[in-house]
Amino acid sequence: MIAIGAVDNLGKGAAGQAVQNANLICGLPETAGLDGVPVWP
């Protein structure tokens, strides 16, 4: 459950914001890599 929680929380908070900013710097769509559905067992 801890690994699933970590994947689910990636899109929230500072980690998601860092990915969003990196996308903007690299010229990618702002939500690239953030739209995925969390993995569920």
N, C-alpha and C positions, 0 to 999 in steps of 0.2 A: 504494500500500500504506500510506502514512503516514496518509491520511484514514481508511481502514478501521481501522487500529490505534487511531486516536483515538476512533472511534465505539465500538469494542470495549472500550476502557479507560474509557469514561465511567461504566459501572456498577460499577467497582472503585475503591477508594481514596477520596480526599477528595472527588472530584467526585460520586460516587454518594452519599456520605454527605450532602453539601450538598443534593442534590436530595431525598433522603429527609427531611431536616430541614425543607426548604421545604414539602414536602407536608404534614407534620405541622402546621406553623404555619398553613397555609392551610385545614386541615380536609379535605384530600384523603386517599385511601387511601395508606398508607405506600409502596407499591411503584408508584404511578402514574408512568409514564414510564420505569420501570426494567426492565419485563418484556419489552421488545421484543427481537426477534432481530436480531443485527448484520447489516448489509448485506454481502453477498458478491457479488463480480463474476461 
